[in-house]
Amino acid sequence: MVDAFSVEVEVLRVRRAAVERLDQFDLGRSRPERFS
């Protein structure tokens, strides 16, 4: 049994990893203007 907090943390971790991977992929073609 997994509590809701552990699920939330895992989702955030996976989402953050996916976002970082996409950002690294985007560095070659476009500037990350959304962070400014």
N, C-alpha and C positions, 0 to 999 in steps of 0.2 A: 504493500500500500504506500502510495506517495501522496504527500500533502500538497495543497494548492501552492504553497510558497515555493517548494522545490520545483514544481512544474513551471511556475512563473520565472524563476531564476534560469532554468534550463532554456526556456523559450527566448529569454533576453540574450543569453549567451550565444545561442545559435543564430539569432537575428543579427547580433553585433558582428559575429564572424562572417556572415554572409554579406553584410554591408561593407565591411573592410575589404573583403575579396572583390566585390564589385568596384569599390573605389580604386583599388590597385589596377584593376582591368581598365577603368576609365581614364587613368592618368595618361595613357598613351594617346588617347584620341581627343579628350576634351579637358578643359580646366574645371576644377571643383568649385564653381562659382557659388553653389548653394551654401557653402560654408562661410561665405563672407558676410 
